[in-house]
Amino acid sequence: MSGDWPVRRPARLEEGLLVLRPLRLRDRREWEELRRANVAWLERWEATSPTAAPPSSFHEYVRAMDRQARAGQALPFVIELGGELVGQLTASSITRGSFHNAVIGYWVGEHVAGRGVTPTAVAMVCDYCWFELGLHRVEINIRPENAASRRVVEKLGFRDEGVRRRFLHIQGDWRDHRSYALTAEEVPGGLLRRWHQAGGGVR
């Protein structure tokens, strides 16, 4: 594994009707409509800035994601189900050296929650991180109160590594998170395969 993964960045990952692909500038209308429709569903869990920085435009956001991807620091995807944009998943803070780790974050619209979309997408990206990028560890950090998001990692068998106090700034304050992780050695046959063997999938 050479480690020059930005050259090998996939155009898309597919699993039946579920497709993960890069966010594009032409996604603006659909992405913003989905975000507006799910403000109440998402705003309690999303990171904010303690410095009250001005919000970036959609164009700036897409360009920033592209720069991180080209630098090998992140692997950003939108989630499509049957051709409909339903959410987003990013493997970020990608670190090589002695760590070989990535941090996964995700969100989906409330209308597809509970249908296996998020755990399937997470499993797909974990397998890509381990078997294509050569990473060793993937972690996901979740607020303890976020039961829906915690069910995702529990279904996939992520290991609970405990509470990280005042870990991320959300809704005006520093919030505790629980940290979950898996290493490649724990899932030698792949996480997507294990998820399917347990009866999981998109419904």
N, CA and C of each residue as an Amber inpcrd file, in Angstrom:
protein
   609
   0.8540000  -1.2020000   0.0000000   0.0000000   0.0000000   0.0000000
   0.8810000   1.2400000   0.0000000   0.7950000   2.0560000  -1.0230000
   1.6920000   3.1920000  -1.1520000   1.3130000   4.3580000  -0.2710000
   0.0310000   4.4690000   0.0810000  -0.4180000   5.5700000   0.9130000
  -0.8270000   6.7990000   0.1290000  -0.6760000   6.7820000  -1.2270000
  -1.0330000   7.9650000  -2.0080000  -2.5070000   7.8980000  -2.4140000
  -3.3660000   7.7570000  -1.4040000  -4.7710000   7.4640000  -1.6890000
  -5.5320000   8.5500000  -2.4080000  -5.1800000   9.8490000  -2.3260000
  -5.9790000  10.8150000  -3.0830000  -6.0370000  10.5050000  -4.5810000
  -4.9790000   9.8950000  -5.1350000  -4.9740000   9.5180000  -6.5390000
  -6.0150000   8.4350000  -6.7970000  -6.3070000   7.6300000  -5.7800000
  -7.2100000   6.5080000  -5.9150000  -8.5950000   6.8140000  -5.3310000
  -8.8550000   8.0730000  -5.0490000 -10.1440000   8.4460000  -4.4740000
 -11.2810000   7.9300000  -5.3490000 -12.2130000   7.1650000  -4.8000000
 -13.2530000   6.5740000  -5.6450000 -14.2700000   7.6170000  -6.1000000
 -14.7540000   7.4560000  -7.3210000 -15.8280000   8.3180000  -7.7780000
 -17.1100000   7.9920000  -7.0260000 -17.2940000   6.7060000  -6.7050000
 -18.4950000   6.3040000  -5.9810000 -18.2930000   4.9140000  -5.3920000
 -19.0060000   4.6540000  -4.3290000 -19.1050000   3.3270000  -3.7390000
 -20.5710000   2.9290000  -3.8290000 -20.8540000   1.6900000  -4.2020000
 -22.2310000   1.2710000  -4.4280000 -22.5410000  -0.0170000  -3.6830000
 -23.7600000  -0.0800000  -3.1740000 -24.2780000  -1.2860000  -2.5340000
 -25.7820000  -1.3100000  -2.8030000 -26.1720000  -1.9840000  -3.8810000
 -27.5670000  -1.9780000  -4.2780000 -28.0220000  -0.5720000  -4.6430000
 -29.1220000  -0.1230000  -4.0250000 -29.6570000   1.2090000  -4.2990000
 -28.8940000   2.3150000  -3.5670000 -27.9740000   1.9230000  -2.6930000
 -27.2290000   2.9000000  -1.9030000 -25.9380000   3.2740000  -2.6250000
 -25.7470000   4.5690000  -2.8250000 -24.5620000   5.0690000  -3.5140000
 -23.9170000   6.1610000  -2.6660000 -22.6070000   6.0820000  -2.5220000
 -21.8160000   7.1330000  -1.8750000 -20.9450000   7.7580000  -2.9630000
 -21.0030000   9.0830000  -3.0680000 -20.2320000   9.7840000  -4.0870000
 -19.8370000  11.1600000  -3.5590000 -18.8590000  11.8200000  -4.2030000
 -18.4570000  13.1500000  -3.7370000 -19.5820000  14.1730000  -3.8680000
 -19.5960000  15.1390000  -2.9570000 -20.5160000  16.2710000  -3.0370000
 -20.0950000  17.1740000  -4.1890000 -21.0840000  17.6210000  -4.9940000
 -20.8020000  18.4410000  -6.1580000 -21.5000000  19.7900000  -6.0350000
 -20.9860000  20.7740000  -6.7320000 -21.5980000  22.1060000  -6.7020000
 -23.0480000  22.0610000  -7.1810000 -23.3450000  21.2070000  -8.1420000
 -24.7120000  21.1370000  -8.6600000 -25.6910000  20.4560000  -7.6970000
 -25.1800000  19.9490000  -6.5730000 -26.0560000  19.3630000  -5.5480000
 -26.6940000  20.4270000  -4.6600000 -26.3580000  21.6800000  -4.8860000
 -26.7260000  22.7250000  -3.9240000 -28.2170000  22.7290000  -3.5800000
 -29.0800000  22.7730000  -4.5810000 -30.5140000  22.8840000  -4.2950000
 -31.0200000  21.6920000  -3.4920000 -30.6760000  20.4830000  -3.9220000
 -31.1650000  19.2820000  -3.2340000 -30.5890000  19.1840000  -1.8280000
 -29.2920000  19.5110000  -1.6910000 -28.6290000  19.4570000  -0.3770000
 -29.2550000  20.4720000   0.5770000 -29.4660000  21.7010000   0.1130000
 -30.0330000  22.7350000   0.9850000 -31.4910000  22.4330000   1.3400000
 -32.2590000  21.8850000   0.4230000 -33.6410000  21.5120000   0.7280000
 -33.6820000  20.4110000   1.7890000 -32.7910000  19.4380000   1.6690000
 -32.7300000  18.3570000   2.6550000 -32.3420000  18.8960000   4.0230000
 -31.3730000  19.8100000   4.0480000 -30.9520000  20.4000000   5.3160000
 -32.0820000  21.2100000   5.9490000 -32.7730000  22.0030000   5.1590000
 -33.8820000  22.8040000   5.6910000 -34.9880000  21.9230000   6.2540000
 -35.2860000  20.8390000   5.5640000 -36.3610000  19.9540000   6.0020000
 -36.0150000  19.2010000   7.2790000 -34.7230000  19.1720000   7.6430000
 -34.2870000  18.3720000   8.7910000 -33.5820000  19.1870000   9.8660000
 -33.8500000  20.4950000   9.9190000 -33.1900000  21.3520000  10.9120000
 -33.4150000  20.8340000  12.3270000 -34.6510000  20.5700000  12.6780000
 -34.9460000  20.1250000  14.0440000 -34.3410000  18.7580000  14.3390000
 -34.2430000  17.9350000  13.3310000 -33.6990000  16.5740000  13.4700000
 -32.1840000  16.5850000  13.6800000 -31.4900000  17.5770000  13.0910000
 -30.0310000  17.5670000  13.0630000 -29.3440000  18.5550000  13.9850000
 -29.9560000  19.7160000  14.2480000 -29.2080000  20.8110000  14.8610000
 -28.7020000  20.5060000  16.2660000 -29.3380000  19.6020000  16.9860000
 -28.8790000  19.2750000  18.3550000 -27.5310000  18.5610000  18.3660000
 -27.1250000  17.9910000  17.2150000 -25.9540000  17.1220000  17.2150000
 -24.7820000  17.6720000  16.4090000 -24.9520000  18.7920000  15.7420000
 -23.9280000  19.2340000  14.8070000 -22.9490000  20.2280000  15.4150000
 -21.6930000  20.0550000  15.0630000 -20.6280000  20.8890000  15.6220000
 -20.8090000  22.3470000  15.2200000 -20.4700000  23.2300000  16.1540000
 -20.5070000  24.6700000  15.9210000 -19.1270000  25.2490000  16.2540000
 -18.9750000  26.5470000  16.0530000 -17.6950000  27.1890000  16.3370000
 -17.8250000  28.0850000  17.5650000 -16.9130000  27.9580000  18.5320000
 -16.9670000  28.8350000  19.7060000 -16.5680000  30.2700000  19.4030000
 -16.0400000  30.5190000  18.2080000 -15.5770000  31.8630000  17.8540000
 -16.5890000  32.6300000  17.0000000 -17.7660000  32.0640000  16.8110000
 -18.8360000  32.7290000  16.0500000 -18.3580000  33.1500000  14.6630000
 -17.6550000  32.2440000  13.9960000 -17.1750000  32.5230000  12.6370000
 -18.3560000  32.6200000  11.6860000 -18.2710000  33.5000000  10.6740000
 -19.3840000  33.6120000   9.7250000 -19.5670000  32.3150000   8.9520000
 -20.8050000  31.9320000   8.6620000 -21.0340000  30.6820000   7.9190000
 -20.4810000  30.7790000   6.5100000 -19.9550000  29.6580000   6.0210000
 -19.4380000  29.6390000   4.6620000 -20.5700000  29.3530000   3.6830000
 -20.3800000  29.7480000   2.4500000 -21.3580000  29.4510000   1.4170000
 -21.2380000  27.9810000   1.0120000 -22.2460000  27.4810000   0.3200000
 -22.1990000  26.1020000  -0.1590000 -21.0010000  25.9110000  -1.0820000
 -20.7450000  26.8810000  -1.9350000 -19.6000000  26.8040000  -2.8450000
 -18.2950000  26.6770000  -2.0590000 -18.1140000  27.4910000  -1.0370000
 -16.8980000  27.4320000  -0.2160000 -16.7920000  26.0980000   0.5080000
 -17.9300000  25.6040000   0.9690000 -17.9530000  24.3210000   1.6830000
 -17.4990000  23.1810000   0.7640000 -18.0430000  23.1120000  -0.4400000
 -17.6610000  22.0610000  -1.3890000 -16.1810000  22.1730000  -1.7320000
 -15.7060000  23.3790000  -1.9710000 -14.2950000  23.5660000  -2.2970000
 -13.3900000  23.1390000  -1.1330000 -13.8100000  23.4460000   0.0880000
 -13.0180000  23.0420000   1.2520000 -12.9490000  21.5230000   1.3700000
 -14.0880000  20.8490000   1.1260000 -14.1020000  19.3850000   1.1570000
 -13.1770000  18.8080000   0.0820000 -13.2040000  19.4090000  -1.1020000
 -12.3450000  18.9430000  -2.1900000 -10.8660000  19.1200000  -1.8490000
 -10.5380000  20.2610000  -1.2360000  -9.1290000  20.4970000  -0.8610000
  -8.6570000  19.4520000   0.1590000  -9.4920000  19.1660000   1.1430000
  -9.1150000  18.1690000   2.1460000  -8.9390000  16.7880000   1.5240000
  -9.8240000  16.4660000   0.5840000  -9.7150000  15.1720000  -0.0890000
  -8.4250000  15.0790000  -0.8940000  -8.1140000  16.1390000  -1.6510000
  -6.8910000  16.1250000  -2.4600000  -5.6450000  16.0390000  -1.5880000
  -5.7160000  16.6100000  -0.3920000  -4.5730000  16.5770000   0.5310000
  -4.4790000  15.2580000   1.2980000  -5.4490000  14.3670000   1.1010000
  -5.4330000  13.0910000   1.8160000  -5.8850000  13.1890000   3.2450000
  -6.5950000  14.2680000   3.5870000  -7.0280000  14.4940000   4.9650000
  -8.4620000  14.0520000   5.2280000  -9.2440000  13.8730000   4.1670000
 -10.6560000  13.5380000   4.3450000 -11.1720000  12.7870000   3.1270000
 -12.2520000  12.0590000   3.3360000 -12.9280000  11.3290000   2.2780000
 -14.4150000  11.6540000   2.3950000 -14.8640000  12.7360000   1.7480000
 -16.2440000  13.1910000   1.9070000 -17.1810000  12.5850000   0.8610000
 -18.3510000  12.1570000   1.3150000 -19.3600000  11.5890000   0.4320000
 -20.7260000  12.1720000   0.7480000 -21.5800000  12.2450000  -0.2740000
 -23.0110000  12.3410000  -0.0170000 -23.5740000  10.9310000  -0.1220000
 -24.7200000  10.7280000   0.5260000 -25.4010000   9.4330000   0.5130000
 -26.6330000   9.5550000  -0.3670000 -26.7300000   8.6960000  -1.3720000
 -27.9040000   8.6490000  -2.2310000 -28.6070000   7.3100000  -2.0560000
 -29.9190000   7.3520000  -2.0240000 -30.7240000   6.1360000  -1.9630000
 -31.7050000   6.1720000  -3.1270000 -31.5340000   5.2520000  -4.0680000
 -32.3900000   5.2420000  -5.2360000 -32.3260000   6.5360000  -6.0330000
 -31.1660000   7.1720000  -6.0560000 -30.9880000   8.4150000  -6.7940000
 -31.3350000   9.6690000  -6.0220000 -31.8690000   9.5350000  -4.8130000
 -32.2260000  10.6940000  -3.9800000 -31.1100000  10.9740000  -2.9770000
 -30.6950000  12.2250000  -2.8830000 -29.7050000  12.6190000  -1.8870000
 -30.3720000  12.6000000  -0.5130000 -29.8660000  11.7400000   0.3950000
 -30.5300000  11.5640000   1.6990000 -29.6230000  11.8670000   2.8830000
 -28.3490000  12.1830000   2.6390000 -27.4700000  12.4610000   3.7670000
 -26.0360000  12.6480000   3.3390000 -25.1600000  12.5840000   4.3130000
 -23.7420000  12.8420000   4.0730000 -22.9120000  12.0240000   5.0460000
 -21.7400000  11.5900000   4.5980000 -20.7950000  10.8550000   5.4450000
 -19.3890000  11.2790000   5.0620000 -18.5760000  11.5760000   6.0730000
 -17.2010000  11.9840000   5.8200000 -16.2560000  11.2350000   6.7470000
 -15.2290000  10.6500000   6.1670000 -14.1020000  10.1450000   6.9500000
 -13.0750000  11.2710000   6.9710000 -12.8530000  11.8560000   8.1440000
 -11.9890000  13.0360000   8.2500000 -10.8440000  12.7810000   9.2260000
 -10.0360000  13.8100000   9.4190000  -8.8690000  13.7160000  10.3130000
  -8.0390000  12.4730000   9.9990000  -7.8940000  12.1680000   8.7200000
  -7.1280000  10.9880000   8.3170000  -5.6580000  11.2090000   8.6530000
  -5.1120000  10.2850000   9.4120000  -3.7410000  10.4030000   9.9070000
  -2.9680000   9.1490000   9.5410000  -1.7610000   9.3210000   9.0580000
  -0.8990000   8.1850000   8.7310000   0.1090000   7.9770000   9.8670000
   1.3470000   7.7530000   9.5230000   2.3800000   7.5710000  10.5380000
   2.0930000   6.3920000  11.4380000   2.2610000   6.5820000  12.7280000
   2.0810000   5.4900000  13.6820000   0.6300000   5.3050000  14.0940000
  -0.2960000   6.1390000  13.5570000  -1.7000000   6.0890000  13.9670000
  -2.5700000   5.3940000  12.9220000  -2.4930000   5.8100000  11.6650000
  -3.2970000   5.2370000  10.5780000  -4.7740000   5.1690000  10.9590000
  -5.3390000   6.3260000  11.2140000  -6.6830000   6.4260000  11.7830000
  -7.5350000   7.4050000  10.9810000  -8.8510000   7.2030000  11.0090000
  -9.8060000   8.1550000  10.4440000 -10.9830000   8.2870000  11.4000000
 -11.6290000   9.4470000  11.3600000 -12.8090000   9.7160000  12.1740000
 -14.0050000   9.8570000  11.2420000 -15.0500000   9.0720000  11.4780000
 -16.2290000   9.1150000  10.6220000 -17.3370000   9.9150000  11.2910000
 -17.9400000  10.7910000  10.5150000 -19.1310000  11.5180000  10.9340000
 -20.1980000  11.3800000   9.8680000 -21.4620000  11.4620000  10.2550000
 -22.5410000  11.2310000   9.2870000 -23.8250000  11.9000000   9.7410000
 -24.7160000  12.1270000   8.7850000 -26.0870000  12.5290000   9.0640000
 -26.9660000  12.0740000   7.9020000 -28.2190000  11.7860000   8.2140000
 -29.2020000  11.4600000   7.1770000 -30.5130000  12.1590000   7.5140000
 -31.3530000  12.3090000   6.4960000 -32.6760000  12.8640000   6.7160000
 -33.5160000  11.9380000   7.5780000 -34.3990000  12.5330000   8.3720000
 -35.2200000  11.7400000   9.2910000 -36.0690000  10.7200000   8.5460000
 -36.4530000  11.0120000   7.3020000 -37.3450000  10.1160000   6.5650000
 -36.6950000   8.7890000   6.1910000 -35.3550000   8.6840000   6.2650000
 -34.7100000   7.3970000   5.9850000 -34.0660000   6.7920000   7.2320000
 -34.1990000   7.4460000   8.3750000 -33.6300000   6.9130000   9.6120000
 -34.2950000   5.5820000   9.9610000 -33.4980000   4.6530000  10.4660000
 -34.0270000   3.3580000  10.8690000 -34.1840000   2.3620000   9.7360000
 -33.7490000   2.7120000   8.5370000 -33.8950000   1.8210000   7.3840000
 -32.5850000   1.1280000   6.9950000 -31.5760000   1.2350000   7.8380000
 -30.3060000   0.5760000   7.5620000 -29.3830000   1.3530000   6.6500000
 -29.7830000   2.5780000   6.2700000 -28.9720000   3.3780000   5.3460000
 -27.6370000   3.7600000   5.9880000 -27.6880000   4.3220000   7.1960000
 -26.4560000   4.8120000   7.8170000 -25.4940000   3.6860000   8.1790000
 -25.9390000   2.6150000   8.8610000 -24.9620000   1.5570000   9.1490000
 -24.3610000   0.9280000   7.8990000 -25.1490000   0.8150000   6.8410000
 -24.5970000   0.2640000   5.5970000 -23.5500000   1.2020000   5.0160000
 -23.8360000   2.5030000   5.0030000 -22.8750000   3.4800000   4.4920000
 -21.6000000   3.4920000   5.3360000 -21.7460000   3.4480000   6.6490000
 -20.5720000   3.4210000   7.5220000 -19.7330000   2.1800000   7.2510000
 -20.3820000   1.0350000   7.1060000 -19.6540000  -0.2080000   6.8370000
 -18.9000000  -0.1270000   5.5130000 -19.5270000   0.4490000   4.4960000
 -18.8680000   0.5980000   3.1910000 -17.6120000   1.4450000   3.3030000
 -17.6920000   2.5490000   4.0180000 -16.5490000   3.4520000   4.1120000
 -15.4700000   2.8750000   5.0310000 -15.8670000   2.1960000   6.0900000
 -14.8670000   1.5280000   6.9290000 -14.0550000   0.5320000   6.1020000
 -14.7410000  -0.2930000   5.3110000 -14.0280000  -1.2720000   4.4830000
 -13.1000000  -0.5760000   3.4990000 -13.5390000   0.5400000   2.9230000
 -12.6730000   1.2720000   2.0000000 -11.4380000   1.8090000   2.7380000
 -11.6520000   2.3520000   3.9310000 -10.5270000   2.8820000   4.7130000
  -9.5170000   1.7910000   5.0420000 -10.0080000   0.6170000   5.4380000
  -9.1030000  -0.4650000   5.8310000  -8.4330000  -1.1420000   4.6470000
  -9.2230000  -1.5270000   3.6590000  -8.7220000  -2.4180000   2.6200000
  -8.2190000  -1.7010000   1.3730000  -8.6070000  -0.4560000   1.1710000
  -8.1040000   0.3050000   0.0250000  -7.0940000   1.3740000   0.4430000
  -7.3850000   2.0600000   1.5490000  -6.4590000   3.1000000   2.0040000
  -5.3800000   2.5560000   2.9270000  -5.5680000   1.3580000   3.4650000
  -4.5860000   0.7740000   4.3550000  -4.5830000   1.3470000   5.7480000
  -5.6810000   1.9780000   6.1730000  -5.7550000   2.4930000   7.5370000
  -5.9450000   1.3480000   8.5320000  -5.6660000   1.6370000   9.7870000
  -5.7170000   0.6140000  10.8300000  -6.9490000   0.7350000  11.7150000
  -7.4030000   1.9730000  11.9410000  -8.4400000   2.2170000  12.9490000
  -9.4220000   3.2630000  12.4350000 -10.6870000   3.0630000  12.7740000
 -11.7280000   4.0410000  12.4800000 -12.4680000   4.3440000  13.7660000
 -12.7150000   5.6160000  14.0460000 -13.4570000   5.9780000  15.2510000
 -14.6470000   6.8570000  14.9020000 -15.6580000   6.8050000  15.7650000
 -16.8640000   7.6160000  15.6270000 -17.1830000   8.1800000  17.0060000
 -17.3830000   9.4940000  17.0920000 -17.6640000  10.1580000  18.3670000
 -19.0990000  10.6850000  18.3600000 -19.8510000  10.3250000  19.4030000
 -21.2950000  10.5810000  19.4320000 -21.6940000  11.1370000  20.7950000
 -22.5510000  12.1430000  20.7940000 -23.0810000  12.6260000  22.0680000
 -23.8780000  11.5130000  22.7420000 -23.7120000  11.3200000  24.0590000
 -24.4220000  10.2440000  24.7440000 -25.9380000  10.3070000  24.5760000
 -26.4730000  11.5260000  24.3930000 -27.9250000  11.6880000  24.2690000
 -28.4500000  11.2940000  22.8920000 -27.5610000  11.0940000  21.9270000
 -27.9720000  10.8360000  20.5490000 -28.2170000   9.3370000  20.3510000
 -29.3740000   8.8850000  20.7800000 -29.6870000   7.4540000  20.7580000
 -29.7020000   6.8980000  19.3390000 -30.2250000   7.6600000  18.3910000
 -30.3070000   7.1660000  17.0100000 -28.9190000   6.9100000  16.4340000
 -27.9820000   7.8210000  16.6790000 -26.6340000   7.6480000  16.1630000
 -25.8970000   6.5350000  16.8980000 -26.1390000   6.4010000  18.1880000
 -25.4970000   5.3290000  18.9420000 -25.9720000   3.9570000  18.4800000
 -27.2220000   3.8640000  18.0280000 -27.7150000   2.5820000  17.5200000
 -26.9350000   2.1400000  16.2880000 -26.4600000   3.0980000  15.4970000
 -25.6750000   2.7510000  14.3070000 -24.4170000   1.9870000  14.7040000
 -23.6380000   2.5470000  15.6220000 -22.3810000   1.8900000  15.9960000
 -22.6340000   0.6010000  16.7730000 -23.7080000   0.5600000  17.5450000
 -24.0330000  -0.6710000  18.2820000 -24.4040000  -1.7920000  17.3250000
 -25.1790000  -1.4800000  16.2930000 -25.5380000  -2.4920000  15.2910000
 -24.3040000  -3.0410000  14.5900000 -23.3200000  -2.1810000  14.3610000
 -22.1240000  -2.5810000  13.6260000 -21.0460000  -3.1850000  14.5230000
 -21.2710000  -3.2060000  15.8310000 -20.3170000  -3.8230000  16.7390000
 -19.0930000  -2.9980000  17.0470000 -19.2040000  -1.6650000  16.9600000
 -18.0850000  -0.8120000  17.3660000 -17.8570000  -0.9380000  18.8680000
 -16.5980000  -0.8550000  19.2580000 -16.2050000  -0.9400000  20.6600000
 -16.3670000   0.4190000  21.3390000 -17.0330000   0.4420000  22.4870000
 -17.2090000   1.6680000  23.2640000 -15.9150000   1.9360000  24.0370000
 -15.2510000   3.0580000  23.7290000 -13.9800000   3.3810000  24.3790000
 -14.1220000   4.4260000  25.4770000 -15.3680000   4.7750000  25.8070000
 -15.5740000   5.6640000  26.9370000 -15.9160000   7.0950000  26.5480000
 -16.0760000   7.9330000  27.5900000 -16.5260000   9.3120000  27.4060000
 -15.3320000  10.2450000  27.2430000 -15.4400000  11.1470000  26.2770000
 -14.4550000  12.2150000  26.1010000 -15.1250000  13.5060000  26.5550000
 -14.6610000  14.0220000  27.6670000 -15.3080000  15.1630000  28.3140000
 -15.1370000  16.4510000  27.5090000 -16.2550000  17.1790000  27.3660000
 -16.2590000  18.4820000  26.7040000 -15.4520000  18.4230000  25.4040000
 -15.8280000  17.4880000  24.5620000 -15.0270000  17.0970000  23.4100000
 -15.2420000  17.9960000  22.1930000 -16.5040000  18.3360000  21.8690000
 -16.8100000  19.1600000  20.7090000 -17.7690000  20.2760000  21.0810000
 -17.6400000  21.3980000  20.3680000 -18.5190000  22.5380000  20.6000000
 -19.7860000  22.3660000  19.7720000 -20.9410000  22.2920000  20.4620000
 -22.2340000  22.0870000  19.8110000 -23.2700000  22.9610000  20.5110000
 -24.0160000  23.7270000  19.7320000 -25.0920000  24.5640000  20.2680000
 -24.6320000  25.4260000  21.4490000 -23.5050000  26.0850000  21.2680000
 -23.0770000  27.0880000  22.2300000 -22.2940000  26.6060000  23.4290000
 -21.9460000  25.3110000  23.4880000 -21.1690000  24.8370000  24.6370000
 -20.3500000  23.6150000  24.2230000 -19.3770000  23.2770000  25.0830000
 -18.5490000  22.0930000  24.8540000 -19.2860000  20.8790000  25.3970000
 -19.4810000  19.8850000  24.5450000 -20.3170000  18.7360000  24.8830000
 -19.4910000  17.4570000  25.0060000 -19.8910000  16.6200000  25.9820000
 -19.2910000  15.2940000  26.1160000 -19.6830000  14.4200000  24.9200000
 -18.7950000  13.5080000  24.5590000 -19.0730000  12.5120000  23.5250000
 -18.5900000  11.1410000  23.9970000 -19.2640000  10.1120000  23.5170000
 -18.7400000   8.7580000  23.6770000 -17.9530000   8.4270000  22.4280000
 -16.8120000   7.7690000  22.6170000 -15.9410000   7.4150000  21.5130000
 -16.0640000   5.9190000  21.2310000 -16.3280000   5.5870000  19.9670000
 -16.4420000   4.1950000  19.5260000 -15.3810000   3.9460000  18.4530000
 -14.8580000   2.7220000  18.4050000 -13.7980000   2.4450000  17.4300000
 -13.7990000   0.9840000  17.0070000 -13.1980000   0.7450000  15.8480000
 -12.9040000  -0.5960000  15.3520000 -11.5570000  -0.5500000  14.6420000
 -10.8180000  -1.6310000  14.7250000  -9.5860000  -1.7580000  13.9590000
  -9.7790000  -2.8070000  12.8750000  -8.9260000  -2.7570000  11.8710000
  -9.0320000  -3.6980000  10.7600000  -8.9180000  -5.1380000  11.2370000
  -8.0890000  -5.3790000  12.2590000  -7.8960000  -6.7440000  12.7450000
  -9.1540000  -7.3200000  13.3850000 -10.0340000  -6.4560000  13.8670000
 -11.2620000  -6.9260000  14.5150000 -12.3120000  -7.3930000  13.5110000
 -12.1680000  -6.9770000  12.2620000 -13.1600000  -7.3380000  11.2390000
 -12.4160000  -7.8130000   9.9930000 -11.7310000  -8.9590000  10.0760000
 -10.8770000  -9.3750000   8.9650000 -11.6240000  -9.6320000   7.6590000
 -12.8900000 -10.0130000   7.7440000 -13.6660000 -10.2650000   6.5320000
 -14.4000000  -9.0560000   6.0170000 -14.2480000  -7.9210000   6.6930000
 -14.9290000  -6.7010000   6.2840000 -16.1810000  -6.4330000   7.0900000
 -16.4300000  -5.1660000   7.3550000 -17.5860000  -4.7840000   8.1690000
 -18.8920000  -4.9310000   7.4040000 -18.8950000  -4.6330000   6.1190000
 -20.1260000  -4.7780000   5.3340000 -20.5680000  -6.2340000   5.3010000
 -19.6300000  -7.1150000   5.1170000 -19.9540000  -8.5500000   5.1220000
 -20.5280000  -8.9710000   6.4670000 -19.8990000  -8.5240000   7.5490000
 -20.4040000  -8.8910000   8.8830000 -21.7990000  -8.3320000   9.1170000
 -22.0300000  -7.0990000   8.6550000 -23.3380000  -6.4560000   8.7970000
 -24.4040000  -7.2510000   8.0450000 -24.0780000  -7.6970000   6.8400000
 -25.0410000  -8.5000000   6.0750000 -25.2680000  -9.8660000   6.7390000
 -24.2170000 -10.4640000   7.2500000 -24.3590000 -11.7660000   7.9020000
 -25.2390000 -11.6860000   9.1440000 -25.2630000 -10.5040000   9.7710000
 -26.1210000 -10.2950000  10.9440000 -27.5530000  -9.9320000  10.5520000
 -27.8300000  -9.9300000   9.2570000 -29.1690000  -9.6140000   8.7890000
 -29.3820000  -8.1530000   8.4610000 -28.3070000  -7.3660000   8.4750000
 -28.4230000  -5.9480000   8.2130000 -28.4090000  -5.6170000   6.7380000
 -28.9260000  -4.4550000   6.4220000 -28.9490000  -3.9780000   5.0480000
 -29.9460000  -2.8450000   4.9350000 -30.0830000  -2.3010000   3.7480000
 -31.0020000  -1.2060000   3.5000000 -32.4010000  -1.7610000   3.2640000
 -33.3830000  -1.1620000   3.9630000 -34.7690000  -1.6320000   3.8410000
 -35.6160000  -0.5720000   3.1480000
